[in-house]
Amino acid sequence: NITDSVLKGRLDLSKVALGGHSFGAGTTLGISGITYPLKAVTKKLADSRIKAAVYLSPPVNLHGRSPSEVYGQIKIPGLLMTGTNDNSPIGKTPAEDRRKPFDGIAAPHQYLVNYKNGDHAIFGGSSHRRARPGDEEFHQSINKVVGAFLDAYLLNDKSAKTWLDGDGAKAFVERNAMFERK
């Protein structure tokens, strides 16, 4: 129930996406419907109000399970973005593991963008390192692909969906990223 007069009548709660970077991407995966190995988690954490999700550099915690066991219950469209240098000392997530949520999700309308030489900071700013040449190009690419994804799955923009599912997005990022979809 929205009672704030500034927001009243301005939000369409039937068109909600969730996105996050790093641990925020982990939260986004949880709300999107991953399966937790904990006995204490007895209810499903997926929120049916979420229609699409963006996972920027997500943590990968399989706890000895396969990606399909952990991520296979996600049913909404998703966009996962990472980089070939997106290693994390926290949780010891190597860059090559960041794609595992994408691999484990069986639902259609999944996209993966893996930026060549992209590190963890290209998604969340440069608070733990100085800005580098090329960061602005990464940011522009991230903004365009995320924008098209949200337009496609929240606004039902057919041209954005065609761009993602045709050759447009792949051609747009191919100079500095690998693009996959399923």
C-alpha positions in Angstrom: 0.0 0.0 0.0 1.5 3.3 -1.1 0.6 6.2 1.0 3.4 8.6 0.2 1.9 11.3 -1.9 5.1 11.7 -3.9 4.8 8.1 -5.2 1.0 7.6 -5.2 -0.1 6.7 -8.6 3.4 6.7 -10.1 4.4 3.1 -9.6 3.2 0.1 -11.5 3.7 -2.7 -9.1 2.9 -5.3 -11.8 6.2 -4.3 -13.4 8.9 -4.9 -10.8 12.5 -5.9 -11.4 15.2 -6.6 -8.9 18.9 -6.2 -9.3 22.1 -6.1 -7.3 25.8 -6.2 -7.4 28.0 -8.7 -5.5 26.2 -9.6 -2.3 23.2 -7.6 -3.6 23.2 -10.0 -6.6 23.2 -12.9 -4.1 20.1 -11.3 -2.5 18.6 -10.9 -5.9 19.2 -14.6 -6.7 17.5 -15.5 -3.4 14.4 -13.4 -4.1 14.4 -14.9 -7.6 14.0 -18.4 -6.2 17.3 -20.2 -5.6 17.2 -23.3 -3.4 19.1 -22.9 -0.1 20.7 -26.0 1.6 19.7 -24.8 5.0 17.1 -26.7 7.1 16.2 -23.4 8.8 14.9 -22.0 5.5 11.5 -23.7 5.3 9.6 -21.4 3.1 10.2 -20.5 -0.5 12.0 -17.1 -0.7 11.0 -16.3 -4.3 8.8 -13.2 -4.5 6.2 -13.5 -7.2 6.0 -9.7 -7.6 9.5 -9.8 -9.2 9.1 -10.1 -13.0 12.8 -9.9 -14.0 16.2 -9.8 -12.3 19.7 -8.4 -13.0 22.6 -10.2 -11.3 25.9 -8.1 -11.4 28.9 -10.2 -10.4 27.0 -12.6 -8.1 28.6 -14.8 -5.4 28.5 -18.5 -6.1 27.8 -20.7 -3.1 26.9 -24.2 -4.3 27.8 -26.0 -1.0 28.6 -29.2 -3.0 25.5 -29.1 -5.1 25.1 -28.7 -8.9 24.2 -25.3 -10.4 20.8 -26.8 -11.5 20.1 -27.9 -7.9 20.8 -24.4 -6.6 19.4 -22.2 -9.4 17.1 -24.4 -11.3 13.9 -23.2 -9.5 14.4 -19.6 -10.8 11.5 -19.0 -13.3 11.9 -15.3 -14.2 13.9 -13.7 -17.0 17.4 -12.9 -15.9 20.5 -11.0 -16.9 23.9 -12.0 -15.4 26.9 -9.8 -15.9 30.4 -10.6 -14.9 34.0 -10.2 -16.1 36.9 -12.4 -16.9 38.9 -10.8 -14.0 35.9 -10.8 -11.6 37.7 -12.8 -8.9 36.7 -12.5 -5.2 38.8 -13.1 -2.2 35.6 -13.1 -0.1 34.1 -16.5 -0.5 36.9 -17.4 -2.8 34.8 -17.1 -6.0 37.0 -17.3 -9.1 35.9 -15.4 -12.2 35.1 -18.6 -14.1 32.6 -19.6 -11.5 30.5 -16.4 -11.8 28.6 -17.8 -14.7 27.3 -20.8 -12.8 23.9 -19.3 -11.9 23.3 -18.7 -15.6 24.3 -22.3 -16.3 22.0 -23.6 -13.6 18.8 -21.6 -14.5 16.7 -23.7 -16.9 14.0 -21.0 -17.5 14.0 -19.3 -20.8 15.0 -15.6 -21.3 18.4 -15.8 -19.6 21.3 -13.7 -20.7 25.0 -13.7 -19.8 27.5 -10.9 -20.6 31.1 -11.6 -19.6 33.3 -8.6 -20.1 36.9 -9.2 -21.2 39.2 -8.0 -18.5 36.3 -6.8 -16.5 36.8 -7.0 -12.7 34.4 -6.7 -9.8 34.6 -2.9 -9.7 33.2 -2.3 -13.2 29.7 -3.0 -11.8 29.8 -1.2 -8.5 32.1 1.7 -9.0 35.8 2.0 -8.1 35.6 2.3 -4.3 38.3 -0.4 -3.9 40.5 0.7 -6.8 41.2 3.8 -8.9 39.3 4.3 -12.1 41.0 2.7 -15.1 40.9 3.5 -18.8 38.0 1.6 -20.3 35.8 1.8 -17.2 33.5 4.3 -18.8 33.1 2.1 -21.9 32.1 -0.8 -19.6 29.6 1.4 -17.8 28.0 2.6 -21.1 27.7 -1.0 -22.3 26.3 -2.2 -18.9 23.7 0.6 -19.0 22.6 -0.1 -22.5 22.2 -3.9 -22.0 20.5 -3.6 -18.7 18.2 -0.9 -20.1 17.2 -3.1 -23.0 16.7 -6.1 -20.7 14.4 -4.1 -18.5 12.5 -2.6 -21.4 12.0 -6.0 -22.9 10.7 -7.7 -19.8 9.0 -4.9 -17.8 7.7 -2.8 -20.7 7.2 -5.6 -23.2 9.2 -3.6 -25.7 9.4 -5.9 -28.7 12.3 -4.0 -30.3 14.4 -4.4 -27.1 13.5 -8.1 -27.0 14.5 -8.5 -30.7 17.8 -6.7 -29.9 18.5 -9.1 -27.1 17.4 -12.3 -28.9 18.7 -11.4 -32.3 22.2 -10.3 -33.2 21.9 -6.7 -31.9 23.1 -7.2 -28.3 25.8 -9.7 -29.2 27.2 -7.4 -31.9 27.0 -4.4 -29.5 29.1 -6.1 -26.8 31.3 -8.4 -28.9 34.3 -6.0 -29.0 34.7 -6.2 -25.2 32.5 -9.0 -24.0 31.1 -12.5 -24.7 27.3 -12.6 -24.9 25.1 -15.7 -24.4 21.4 -16.3 -24.2 19.1 -19.2 -23.6 
